[in-house]
Amino acid sequence: MSSLVSTLDIQKIRDQFPVLDQEVNGKPLIYFDNAASSQTVKSVVDSLTQFYERDHANIHRGIHTLAERSTKAFEETRERVHKFINSEEVDEIIFTKGTTESINLVAHSWARKFLNEGDEILISQLEHHSNIVPWQLAAEQTGAVIKVIPINRKGEILVDEYKKLLNSKTKLIAVNYVSNSLGTINPIKELIKAAQEIGATTLIDAAQAAPHVKIDVQELNCDFLALSSHKMYGPTGVGVLYGRRDILEAMPPYQGGGEMIKDVSFSGTTYNDIPYKFEAGTPSIGDVIAFKYAMDFIDDIGHENIQVYEHELLVYANSKLEDIEGFIPVGTATEKASVISFLLKNVHPYDLGQLLDVRGIAVRTGHHCTQPLMDFLEIDGTVRASFAVYNTKEEIDVFCDALESIVKKFS
């Protein structure tokens, strides 16, 4: 990939994000916190305005014009997600509040039905808390046991050690596609294939992968996959759970209420078909509708073009940062997305984050909801700069100049 050169018109892309055209603390905003939440493309904002000004109505329940318009637009987004990740059927797409709720849905519904005492759940050392805590809760309630897939100091899963953990008791493997803390791109196909050979179910946390890597669930052959709109230039409060039809149909509902039922009486209830069985209550309708335009934005640029350009930014930033005195990279996997975690000698990450903010530069500091990973690395946290397709080498230059200035003050 490093031999390819991007030909994207980055200024044209930046023009679709008015939020970038502002000053913070008297300096032009440089937004390097994309792994937490990317900025929202203007077509998404326009869609939200359109919905609330002209089309606001509840879905699936009304026959009037506004209800029919909003229902049609809502289901068009489901169709769009189906095509975006290449699921076999559109009904395998369930809308949630985000990746966290998607994982909790599986941990609550699938796990509590299919896990038994002594069964084993495998999660990696790289996981976000949202792919750890739900399984701890499920294990407590079912008697299942959690096993941790080890990694090396570079932040890479030890695949041979992973395969040694697999056995007849292994029922679920839940791993991320891309690490939010380190940017590691995991060998997800190999992990899934090995799990399937022993009959284990697989769940992929694709929150960090979706804006950077082309996802094809049929090619991956995973059982579940979760992602979030707000990592993909879309609105907050919208997530997706993909699941195979046969598995979803075998799972009990996650929540009870409207929409997830066919018939209700005091003597009993008949549940709705998938995906509606898992979509109780009124969803965030306008945000789901707007999510479609975020996927359009990504597809219009093309995942390959995005990967090439973001890799250019990653290589460029690493080449500049390694010359800064006291720079300590954290997470040096061979396969990485556009995330750089690091420390500066003698400067606390929180202090560094605040000093960068004074210069209009937004980064993330702390443990990034991966405390077990930080414990393994024997650090309290890092500074994380994460790049999106609208970032530039010029912004990286300003960032590196700021770091050099800070280093001089602390030396």
Summary of the structure (lengths in Angstrom):
residues: 411
radius of gyration: 22.0
end to end distance: 37.5
largest distance: 73.9
contacts: 1440
relative contact order: 0.17
helix: 44%
strand: 19%
